[in-house]
Amino acid sequence: MGRSAAHERARLPGGDEAGAHARDAGGRLADPLAGRAAGGDNLDPGRPVSYGFGWFLDPWRGRERQWHHGSTSGFRSVIERFPEDRVTVVILANREDIEVKALALEVAEPYLVGAR
């Protein structure tokens, strides 16, 4: 039986085959990428990269940000994550005339602690 990307995203590295998920003290799914994707891995020794585990890792207005986007045949999508603020925005569009990256940042901004 296939598993969705969301299932794999929430799965613990090295977890059991039953699909055990890590949870924080409040019972919410823990972030298996925390500390790993933003850990400053070096693919080229001495030169940090701004990409890891499928995420672009570049700050926005001084905030840690993990994001990814894509498009195909009239569809566009983006996910913007601001881990320190616990804010994630996902935009899915079935039109090519929508700037999903700009829209996602516009939606996220009011929720970022101390933004503006």
Buried (B, 14 or more C-beta within 10 A) or exposed (E): EEEEEEEEEBBEEEEEEEEEEBEEEEEEEBBBBEEEBBEEEEEEEEEEEEEBBEBBBEEBEEBBBBBBBEEEEEEBBBBBBBBEBEBBBEBEBEEEEEEBBEBBBEBBBEEBEEBE
